[in-house]
Amino acid sequence: MLARVRVPREAKRGEIIEIRIAIQHRMETGFRLDNFGRPIAKNVINALVCRYNGTEVFRAEMGSGIAANPYLQFHAVAEASGEFVFEWTDDAGERGSERASITVTG
């Protein structure tokens, strides 16, 4: 699974920053049928966690109502230079991850 992450490259200490992630995933709801009329198994990203320098700052638990290629946006406080690590899992057990660094000044 591919993902695009957007985290500011730099921020001032204490600044509230916007973080965005878009994950490429079909997000099968389990309600569709294939060309032979058989149900397509449900397979959605069911959990996303973001850690900032090892501390969890965001968690999302998703279900079949989420769109394909989910896009999430949230905010965090820039405390120190370091790394945001994003990890997610789908119903089939596939895992994905992405990383982004930030430099904090002041």
N, C-alpha and C positions, 0 to 999 in steps of 0.2 A: 504494500500500500504506500502510495506516495503522499506527501503532505507538503503544503506551503505554510511556513510560519513567518509572521511578521512581528518582530520585537525591535524597539528603537536601538540603534547602535550605542547611543550615549544618552545619559540622563543625569540630572542633578540629584544628589542624595535627598530622599524624602519626596521626590516628584512622583505623581501618579502617572503611570504609563499604560498605554493601551496595547494589548496583546491579541493577535489574531491567528487562527489556525484553520486551514481548509484541508480536509483529508479526502483523497480520491477513493471512493468506495461505492459500490452499486446499491447497497442498503436494501436487500430483498426483504419485503414485508412478510412473506409467507402466504400472501393472498393471491399471488399470480400463478398462472399455469404455463407450462412449457408448450411447445408446438404439438405435443401429443396428448395434451389435456391433463398431464400430471402436475401436481402442486410443486412449485419451486420452494425449496426449504428456506425458512426465515434465516437471514444472515445480516444482522446490523451491527454496527459498532455499538457495544453496550456500555463501555466504560472508557473515559479519558481522564488522565491525571496529569497535572503540570506541577513540577517541582522547581523551585528557585533556590539554587545553591543547597539542594538536598531537602528543603522544607516544602511540603505540599502547600500550594497557594490557590489551586483550583481543581475541582473534581466535577465531572458530569457523568450522570448515569442516563443512558439513552435507551429508547425503545423503538418499536416499529413505526412510530409517528414521525421520526426524524427523516429529513430529505436525503436523497442520494448526494454524495460528495458533501458531507456536512461541513458547515462553516460555523465556528464559534468565536466569540469575542468577549474578553473580560479585561479587568484592570488589576494592576498590582502596584505596590509602592517600591520604587527603586531604593534599595538599602545599601547594596555593595556590588562591586563588579563581580561578574560570575556568569553562570549558565542557567538557562531555562531548559528543562528536559521534559518533553511531552511523550507520554506512553499511552497506547490504546489497545483494546482487545475487541474482537468481534465474536459473534455466536459460534463460528467455526473454530475458534481457538487461535486464529491468526493474530499475531501481535505486530505492532508497528511502533516506531519511535522517531523522534526528531529532536534536534538541539539547536539552541540559538544563544549567542553570547551578548552581554551588555557591559559597557564600561560606565561606571558611576563616578562622578566627580563631585568635589565640594564636600 
